[in-house]
């Protein structure tokens, strides 16, 4: 078992309690509690598991803070992927169709219809 450390760009070994390594799986439930990653259940497309594993995270693994807000702000400043432009008086305001549709039912309906936009 390994964890990728984004800050250091390195892989680190994660030790399991008791040395048992879980089989590869999907559709499992997991939670981080204190310094442990707890994994329950899942399946490997052939059989379902009803087991519980505790993975020791006593390594210098750090989850970086969220940059979502800064990333969204930078999208507006960069304007590289803007696909909608509003003209308000003399001003031109670039925007992102996906964000407008996700945040406003009116835009979602307008963009999902075959409505001609000028």
Backbone as CSV, one residue per row, in Angstrom:
resi,resn,N_x,N_y,N_z,CA_x,CA_y,CA_z,C_x,C_y,C_z
1,UNK,0.856,-1.164,0.000,0.000,0.000,0.000,0.901,1.225,0.000
2,UNK,0.555,2.199,-0.844,1.356,3.405,-0.959,0.452,4.629,-0.969
3,UNK,1.020,5.754,-0.562,0.332,7.040,-0.618,1.239,8.000,-1.374
4,UNK,0.637,8.792,-2.235,1.402,9.791,-2.980,1.371,11.098,-2.215
5,UNK,2.536,11.644,-1.897,2.651,12.908,-1.186,2.787,14.012,-2.223
6,UNK,1.733,14.802,-2.384,1.704,15.846,-3.407,2.764,16.901,-3.147
7,UNK,2.939,17.289,-1.883,3.881,18.361,-1.546,5.317,17.982,-1.919
8,UNK,5.707,16.721,-1.643,7.080,16.282,-1.896,7.259,15.573,-3.228
9,UNK,6.156,15.259,-3.907,6.191,14.520,-5.164,6.866,13.151,-4.965
10,UNK,6.485,12.466,-3.860,7.070,11.172,-3.541,5.983,10.181,-3.148
11,UNK,6.319,8.894,-3.235,5.441,7.826,-2.775,5.931,7.356,-1.418
12,UNK,5.007,7.053,-0.505,5.369,6.564,0.811,4.564,5.303,1.124
13,UNK,5.172,4.393,1.862,4.527,3.138,2.228,3.548,3.361,3.373
14,UNK,2.373,2.749,3.274,1.384,2.771,4.354,1.332,1.367,4.930
15,UNK,1.534,1.264,6.227,1.509,-0.035,6.891,0.094,-0.321,7.399
16,UNK,-0.334,-1.563,7.271,-1.636,-1.948,7.799,-1.453,-2.507,9.197
17,UNK,-2.500,-2.434,10.003,-2.446,-3.021,11.334,-2.408,-4.536,11.176
18,UNK,-1.460,-5.179,11.803,-1.361,-6.631,11.719,-0.690,-7.118,10.445
19,UNK,-0.298,-6.217,9.555,0.406,-6.604,8.334,-0.473,-7.141,7.221
20,UNK,-1.789,-7.235,7.419,-2.691,-7.722,6.371,-2.940,-6.616,5.359
21,UNK,-2.830,-6.951,4.093,-3.061,-5.978,3.033,-4.403,-6.285,2.374
22,UNK,-5.286,-5.288,2.267,-6.583,-5.549,1.632,-6.431,-5.845,0.147
23,UNK,-7.327,-6.685,-0.366,-7.356,-6.962,-1.799,-7.819,-5.703,-2.530
24,UNK,-7.389,-5.519,-3.777,-7.886,-4.373,-4.552,-9.413,-4.422,-4.624
25,UNK,-10.048,-3.257,-4.548,-11.504,-3.226,-4.494,-12.047,-1.892,-4.971
26,UNK,-13.329,-1.886,-5.219,-14.058,-0.663,-5.538,-15.361,-0.687,-4.744
27,UNK,-16.099,0.405,-4.783,-17.393,0.523,-4.094,-17.301,0.232,-2.597
28,UNK,-16.213,0.631,-1.981,-16.033,0.436,-0.553,-16.354,1.732,0.196
29,UNK,-16.412,1.631,1.495,-16.596,2.792,2.350,-15.296,3.021,3.094
30,UNK,-14.885,4.279,3.203,-13.662,4.561,3.950,-13.792,5.900,4.664
31,UNK,-13.019,6.030,5.726,-13.004,7.254,6.512,-11.625,7.393,7.140
32,UNK,-11.176,8.618,7.285,-9.946,8.867,8.017,-10.336,9.250,9.433
33,UNK,-9.819,8.510,10.402,-10.083,8.774,11.812,-8.747,8.839,12.533
34,UNK,-8.471,10.003,13.116,-7.177,10.260,13.768,-6.069,9.965,12.756
35,UNK,-5.180,9.034,13.021,-4.092,8.715,12.091,-4.336,7.425,11.327
36,UNK,-5.598,7.079,11.115,-5.908,5.819,10.442,-6.879,6.027,9.295
37,UNK,-6.697,5.247,8.259,-7.664,5.149,7.174,-8.387,3.832,7.379
38,UNK,-9.683,3.882,7.637,-10.491,2.686,7.869,-11.239,2.374,6.573
39,UNK,-11.109,1.141,6.095,-11.770,0.711,4.856,-12.710,-0.439,5.195
40,UNK,-13.958,-0.338,4.729,-14.934,-1.402,4.961,-15.569,-1.827,3.652
41,UNK,-15.649,-3.137,3.448,-16.423,-3.718,2.359,-15.900,-3.418,0.972
42,UNK,-16.830,-3.407,0.014,-16.515,-3.196,-1.384,-16.598,-4.496,-2.167
43,UNK,-16.167,-4.448,-3.419,-16.095,-5.664,-4.223,-15.011,-5.523,-5.278
44,UNK,-14.684,-6.652,-5.898,-13.660,-6.646,-6.949,-14.266,-7.068,-8.292
45,UNK,-15.534,-6.815,-8.482,-16.303,-7.156,-9.685,-16.648,-8.635,-9.764
46,UNK,-16.089,-9.463,-8.882,-16.437,-10.877,-8.854,-17.038,-11.281,-7.519
47,UNK,-16.518,-10.713,-6.434,-17.053,-11.065,-5.132,-17.137,-9.822,-4.244
48,UNK,-18.072,-9.847,-3.313,-18.248,-8.752,-2.370,-17.466,-9.034,-1.101
49,UNK,-16.942,-7.983,-0.488,-16.183,-8.109,0.742,-16.977,-7.542,1.906
50,UNK,-16.867,-8.177,3.042,-17.466,-7.684,4.278,-16.356,-7.670,5.328
51,UNK,-15.270,-6.987,5.004,-14.115,-6.956,5.884,-13.788,-5.522,6.287
52,UNK,-12.928,-5.399,7.260,-12.567,-4.096,7.817,-11.052,-4.029,7.929
53,UNK,-10.464,-2.965,7.376,-9.025,-2.770,7.446,-8.737,-1.407,8.050
54,UNK,-7.709,-1.360,8.888,-7.216,-0.102,9.428,-5.818,0.133,8.903
55,UNK,-5.633,1.227,8.180,-4.327,1.541,7.612,-3.696,2.664,8.417
56,UNK,-2.486,2.438,8.883,-1.778,3.402,9.704,-1.259,4.539,8.831
57,UNK,-1.641,5.760,9.158,-1.182,6.915,8.390,-0.135,7.715,9.159
58,UNK,0.657,7.041,9.978,1.712,7.720,10.720,2.902,8.013,9.815
59,UNK,2.628,8.633,8.706,3.674,9.079,7.793,3.478,10.563,7.625
60,UNK,4.397,11.230,6.998,4.261,12.675,6.860,3.330,13.043,5.703
61,UNK,2.250,12.308,5.614,1.234,12.558,4.601,0.401,13.760,5.025
62,UNK,0.360,14.755,4.194,-0.428,15.935,4.495,-1.371,16.193,3.335
63,UNK,-2.614,16.399,3.667,-3.602,16.727,2.650,-3.544,18.229,2.447
64,UNK,-3.221,18.681,1.241,-3.134,20.126,1.022,-4.500,20.778,1.169
65,UNK,-4.502,22.029,1.566,-5.749,22.775,1.696,-6.410,22.974,0.345
66,UNK,-7.677,23.256,0.371,-8.430,23.452,-0.864,-8.019,24.753,-1.552
67,UNK,-7.879,24.680,-2.855,-7.583,25.868,-3.657,-8.752,26.206,-4.584
68,UNK,-9.921,25.601,-4.319,-11.065,25.756,-5.216,-11.442,27.216,-5.435
69,UNK,-11.553,27.986,-4.364,-11.959,29.381,-4.500,-10.957,30.169,-5.347
70,UNK,-9.669,29.988,-5.088,-8.647,30.668,-5.894,-8.675,30.194,-7.338
71,UNK,-8.890,28.893,-7.545,-8.956,28.354,-8.906,-10.118,28.961,-9.686
72,UNK,-11.284,29.084,-9.032,-12.443,29.687,-9.703,-12.195,31.155,-10.020
73,UNK,-11.569,31.876,-9.095,-11.232,33.285,-9.365,-10.277,33.392,-10.544
74,UNK,-9.272,32.521,-10.572,-8.299,32.547,-11.665,-8.933,32.228,-13.007
75,UNK,-9.980,31.409,-13.015,-10.684,31.111,-14.272,-11.241,32.379,-14.893
76,UNK,-11.743,33.276,-14.076,-12.290,34.528,-14.602,-11.196,35.481,-15.056
77,UNK,-10.092,35.501,-14.334,-8.988,36.381,-14.701,-8.322,35.885,-15.976
78,UNK,-8.072,34.585,-16.068,-7.378,33.985,-17.202,-8.217,34.081,-18.479
79,UNK,-9.487,33.802,-18.386,-10.451,33.852,-19.501,-10.150,32.845,-20.614
80,UNK,-9.217,31.906,-20.373,-8.833,30.958,-21.413,-9.998,30.082,-21.860
81,UNK,-10.806,29.610,-20.926,-11.883,28.689,-21.282,-13.255,29.335,-21.208
82,UNK,-13.318,30.646,-21.181,-14.615,31.330,-21.188,-15.328,31.006,-22.497
83,UNK,-16.607,30.659,-22.402,-17.337,30.292,-23.611,-18.633,31.084,-23.775
84,UNK,-18.841,32.071,-22.921,-20.012,32.942,-23.002,-19.538,34.370,-22.750
85,UNK,-20.105,35.308,-23.486,-19.765,36.717,-23.273,-21.043,37.519,-23.121
86,UNK,-21.095,38.325,-22.078,-22.226,39.227,-21.855,-21.808,40.622,-22.288
87,UNK,-22.716,41.324,-22.973,-22.481,42.721,-23.309,-23.432,43.545,-22.462
88,UNK,-22.867,44.352,-21.574,-23.646,45.197,-20.685,-23.194,46.627,-20.941
89,UNK,-24.008,47.365,-21.708,-23.599,48.708,-22.102,-22.352,48.632,-22.958
90,UNK,-21.312,49.312,-22.535,-20.036,49.297,-23.264,-19.129,48.149,-22.822
91,UNK,-19.482,47.487,-21.748,-18.620,46.457,-21.171,-18.867,45.082,-21.780
92,UNK,-17.803,44.322,-21.904,-17.873,42.920,-22.306,-17.427,42.097,-21.105
93,UNK,-18.286,41.156,-20.656,-18.004,40.352,-19.475,-17.933,38.885,-19.881
94,UNK,-16.738,38.280,-19.813,-16.600,36.857,-20.151,-17.113,35.994,-19.002
95,UNK,-17.609,34.795,-19.335,-18.135,33.888,-18.317,-17.988,32.447,-18.789
96,UNK,-18.353,31.537,-17.900,-18.269,30.101,-18.187,-19.676,29.511,-18.134
97,UNK,-20.082,28.925,-19.233,-21.414,28.354,-19.360,-21.706,27.312,-18.279
98,UNK,-20.749,26.437,-17.993,-20.958,25.379,-17.001,-21.215,25.950,-15.611
99,UNK,-20.475,26.981,-15.241,-20.668,27.585,-13.923,-22.001,28.317,-13.862
100,UNK,-22.351,29.040,-14.904,-23.640,29.736,-14.939,-24.792,28.739,-14.824
101,UNK,-24.704,27.636,-15.553,-25.774,26.628,-15.518,-25.855,25.949,-14.154
102,UNK,-24.715,25.727,-13.519,-24.713,25.066,-12.212,-25.278,25.974,-11.124
103,UNK,-25.121,27.271,-11.284,-25.518,28.209,-10.239,-26.880,28.857,-10.471
104,UNK,-27.431,28.743,-11.680,-28.672,29.466,-11.979,-29.584,28.605,-12.872
105,UNK,-30.761,28.323,-12.371,-31.725,27.494,-13.108,-32.089,28.121,-14.454
106,UNK,-32.194,29.440,-14.496,-32.524,30.143,-15.745,-31.470,29.853,-16.826
107,UNK,-30.180,30.004,-16.473,-29.122,29.731,-17.444,-29.081,28.248,-17.811
108,UNK,-29.315,27.380,-16.844,-29.326,25.940,-17.120,-30.377,25.610,-18.174
109,UNK,-31.580,26.149,-17.992,-32.651,25.910,-18.965,-32.319,26.526,-20.322
110,UNK,-31.765,27.722,-20.301,-31.440,28.403,-21.552,-30.360,27.643,-22.315
111,UNK,-29.307,27.203,-21.634,-28.203,26.520,-22.320,-28.579,25.098,-22.733
112,UNK,-29.500,24.455,-22.052,-29.877,23.086,-22.415,-30.911,23.049,-23.526
113,UNK,-31.533,24.168,-23.821,-32.487,24.219,-24.940,-31.724,24.505,-26.232
114,UNK,-32.407,24.427,-27.321,-31.798,24.714,-28.612,-31.905,26.200,-28.947
115,UNK,-32.060,27.021,-27.934,-32.239,28.452,-28.093,-31.017,29.089,-28.767
116,UNK,-31.254,29.918,-29.746,-30.175,30.612,-30.433,-29.706,31.796,-29.594
117,UNK,-28.428,31.821,-29.291,-27.876,32.917,-28.497,-27.102,33.842,-29.421
118,UNK,-27.331,35.101,-29.257,-26.597,36.095,-30.077,-25.580,36.826,-29.244
